[in-house]
């Protein structure tokens, strides 16, 4: 019987360290102390740890298949991303296997494990809104290259394709300030969301640039960033007597929910309260008034994700050792699309 290969989990259990720490120590990540790196690398050598033995076996028998994990296929943004991936994968000679996690952390883990077992050459992964523990991603990276896109984690040492969330949010809030608004409510996403944290920083930066105090009571977190939740948040804010003259929402859905609430309370938009969303979905032009929003280049995100992954796969074919994709962040530019929901001053 052949001896079982040592895994990242074995190393982490032996050293009483997280898989994330072990993975980054093996990759000489600057966030990990020299002492921890030495300890991890010493044990890995003692136990003859070899990363990605499966990938080494499969390197010369590529399936020409890329796995794609996406949280919600119903979104307009998602369709743009997938279209970009389809176009680029055809150019590169790969086919896609696409699965929806439905923002379920457990399903995300199962999908990723099944894709690895099925022998995909690499994976393009957008995390769920509820993914806090990323050990399953780090373990998968020990088998094949992974690119994170859109919803990412800075704890994963791989290439990430994102938009300039902070800059985009800052542009959105500055637009509201230019319209004479200074009491801007922010409907935020979950704390652990990379996108939400960046957009919050953009919101705070814009206020500080214009000498407007950041008030905690005007930053309200939502869990699912849905239309219903956006409506409930604004309903409750009005019930509590919160004073605001504008709303910036972390997504278009939350902003549309806010519009519904304001209309139900006979509050005029944008005369009394101006609103800006984020993603420039199709719904932004259906809701009345039409929603001002930050446009994300979804198609380009998809194209770049495939392009960087296939480059990594080509690099591996040339190498005697498995190489995980370079740890870098590719940040694409957003645009502010101004519509009726905010454009009081023309």
Secondary structure, DSSP 8 states (H G I E B T S, - for coil): -------HHHHHHHHT--HHHHHHHHTT-TTS-HHHHHHHHHHHHHTT--TTHHHHHHTTS---EEEEEES-TTSHHHHHHHHHHHHHHHHHT-EEEEEE-TT-HHHHHHHHHHHHHHT-SEEEE---TT----HHHHHHHTTSEEEEESS--TTS-S-EEEE-HHHHHHHHHHHHHHTT---EEEEE--TT-HHHHHHHHHHHHHHHHTT----GGGEEE-SS--HHHHHHHHHHHHHTT---SEEEESSHHHHHHHHHHHHHTT--TTTT-EEEEEE--GGGGTSSS--EEEE--HHHHHHHHHHHHHHHHHHHHH-SS-------EEEE--EEE--TTT----
